[in-house]
Amino acid sequence: MLTAYDATSAYLGEASGVPMLLVGDSLGMVIQGHDSTLPVKLEHIIYHTQIVTRVTKHAMIVADMPFMTYNASLEQAMTNAGRLMQEGGANAVKLEGGEWIAPTIRQIVQAGIPVMAHIGLTPQSVYQFGGFRVQGREVESARHLLRDAAAVQDAGAFAVVLELVAAPLAQMITERLDIPTIGIGSGPHCAGQVQVFHDLLGLFPTFGPRHARQYTDAGAAVQAALTQYVEDVKTGRFPTMEQAFGMNEDILAAVRADGAEDHADR
């Protein structure tokens, strides 16, 4: 699974054979420039999901439910999940939380909306965790994650994201569950992986999370190209007649003559 926020990332992701695209609330950081996912609103996810679904045909599109769009009440969660499906065109929704959110997952699933769960480090609760820290390294926290995983599966989630879960524990959870686990920063033993589009391509050269592998330095290449563009415009090397369009010489002569007569009349 790969994040996608616009037509370009969605098209390239699907064309590359990625079977699931996530319209993640990570757009708050990589698209909107925030330092967390918390400012992202439901309308933002709907808007970006509409774009992604417009250009894809085969990939499963999962839309994130942003911060405080499913926590206040079951009615709120049902309404907002429905909007992501009806207005955004998503195939499924994703929401963060374990045991405590399981009743909400169950109700959404019973309403006919597929739900992907998300446990471990849940970015919408990052301040509660005290930052982006690996989860499940202590006995009680490991037991808690095992309970969370079982609860979301029992509630009807079709898959569960494990974010920044200690790798041995992520393997244990994967082996115990019947639904697929999708890891991010949780080691090689999950059933699948999810990564942020911008991280894989190196579009933010100053940011390189340990859990991401940078497959190309697209950020540096893009910056070099844009720098060359600026220089070429300043020096007159771009555009040239190769990037321009001519016109019929007779028409040009006639227009030029008209201009000469107008000038003479003045």
N, C-alpha and C positions, 0 to 999 in steps of 0.2 A: 504494500500500500504506500502511496505517495500523496503528499499534500498537493492541492491545486486550488488556485484562487482566481484564475482568469482564463481566457480562451487559449492563450499560448501554452501555459503550463498544462492545462487539461488536454489539449490536442497532442502535445509532445508526450505526455505521460501515457495516454492511451495508445498512441502509435508505437510506443516502445514496449508494449505488452504488459503494462501494469494493470492488473485486474480490478483493483479498487483504488479510487481516488477519494481523498478526505478533504472536504472544505473545512479546514480546521480553524479554530479560534486563534491559532498561531498567526493568522493574518493580522492580528492586532500588533504584532511585533515586526513581522517582515514586510507588511504592506502599509500599515498605518503609522509605524514608527514608535509605538509605545514600548515601555520596558516590561510589560506583562500582558496577559490575555484579558485582564479584567475589564478594560474599557469597551470591549467588543459587544455590540448589541445584536439582538436577534435580526433586526432589519439588515445589518451588515452581512450576516451569514446567508440570509435569504437572497440578497442581491448577488453575492458571489456564487451561490449555488445555481442561481438562474443562468449565469454566464457559463459555468462549467457544464451544466446539463445541456446547454444549447449546442455545444460543439462535440459532445461525446455520444457514442452509439452503443458501445459494448461494456465499458467499465461500470462497475457498481459505484454509485456516488453516495458517500456517507457525509452527512452534515452535522457539524458540532452544535450542541446546544450550549450557548454561552453562559457566562456567570449570571446566577440568579434568574435564570429563565425557566427553571424547573424545581426550585428549592422551596418556594413559598407555599405551594399547595399542589395537590394532585390535579385540580382543575387547570391551574396555570401550566403545569407540565404537559397535560394532554393537549391543551389549546396550542401551545407553542410547537410541540412536536408535529401536530397536524399542519401548522402553517409551513413548516420546513418541507413537508411532503407536498402539500397542495400548491403553495406559492413558489417554493424553491425548486420543486421537481426532484427532490432527493429520493433515493431508494431506501435509505435507512437513516437513523439518527444516532448520535453518540453522546453519552452523558457520563460524567465522572461520579465515582462513589461506589461503595461496596454494600455492606449489609444494610446500612441506613437508607440507601436509595433503592434497594431491591423491590419494595412494594410499588414504587413508582414505575420501575421497569416492567413489572408484571402487568400493571394496568395499561401501559402504553402498548405492550406486545399484544394483550388481549383485544386492544382496539384495532389491531391489524397493522401496526407500525413496527418494522424490524428495529431492534435496538442493539447497538454495539456498546458494551460496557467499557469502563476505563478505571483501573485501580493502580495502586502503587503511588508514585509521585503524581498527584493530580494538580496541574498548573493553576487551576482556579482557586486552589487552597494553598498556594505556595507560601504565603505569609504564615499560615498555621504550621507549616513544616519547618519554617525558619530558613527557607531558601531551597535551592535545587539540590537535594541530598538523596543518596541512594537509600532505598527503603528495604526493610526486612532483614536487617543485619543483627537484630536482637531477638531473643526468644519470643517475647510477647508480640512484637511487631510482625514477626514471621507468622506466628499463629493467627494474628489478626488478618493478614493478607490471605492466608489459606481460607479463612472463614468468608472473607469478602468474595473470593473467587467462586467458592461453592454457592454463595448466596445469589450472585448475579446469574450464574448458570441456571440455578433452580428457578429464578424469576423469569427465565425465557430468553436471555440475551443470546444472540447467535454467535458472538465472538467477544473477546475481552482484550483490551490493550493493557499490557503490563509496562509501565513506564518507570525507569530507574529502579527496577527491582533487582536485588542481588542475584547474579546469574544462577547459582545452585538452587535458590528458592524458585526462580522463574521456571527452571527445568522441572522441579517437583510439581508446581502448579500445572504446567503443561501436561505432565504425565497423568495427573489425577483428573483432569477435566475431560469431558467429551466434546466440548466446543473448542475451536481453535483459539490459541493465544497469539496476539500480535505484539511483538516486542519493540521497544525503543529504549536503548540503553540497558537492556535486560539479558544480554548474552545471546549465544547462538542456538539455544535449544528451544526457542519458541516456534510455534507453527508457521508464523509469518513475521514480517518486519514492516514498520512504517517509519518513514523519514521525511524531513522537511525539504521540499524542492530546492530552496535557496541554499541549504547546507550542502547538499550533494554537489551542487554546481559551483560552490565557492563564490556565490554572489555577494556575500559579506565577508571579505578576506580577513577582517579583524576578529571574526567570530567563528570559532571552530570547536563545537562541543565534542567531547571525547567519544560519544556514542555514534558520531557521524563520520563517514568516510567521504572525503572530498574527491570526487571522480574526475573533476576538471577544474581549472582555475578560470572559470568563465568571467568572474568579476574583473580580474586583471586584463583579460582579453578585451572585454567591453570598454573598460576605461582607456586602454591603449587606443582602441579604434576611435573613441569619441575625442580623445586628445588630438589624434591625427586629423580628424574632421575639422576641429576648431582651427588648427594650423593651416589646413588647406584653404579654408574660406578666407582667412586673414591674408594669405599670400597670393590668392587668386588661382590656386591650382584646382580648385573646385568651386562651382561647376565649370566644365568645359563644354564645347559644342557636342561632345559625345553624350552629355546628359541634357541637351537642349533640343528644341524642335524648330525646323526652318519653315519657310513659307514660300509660295510661288513668287518668282521674281517680278512678273508682270503686275501682280497685285501689290507687291511692295512698292514698285515704281509709281503705281497709280496713287497709293496712299501718300507716298512721299511728295508727289506733285500737288495733291490736295493741301498738304501741309505748307508747301511753298506758297501757294496762292493765298491761303489764310494769312500767312505772315506778311505778304505784300499788301493785302487789304488793310492791315493795321498801320 
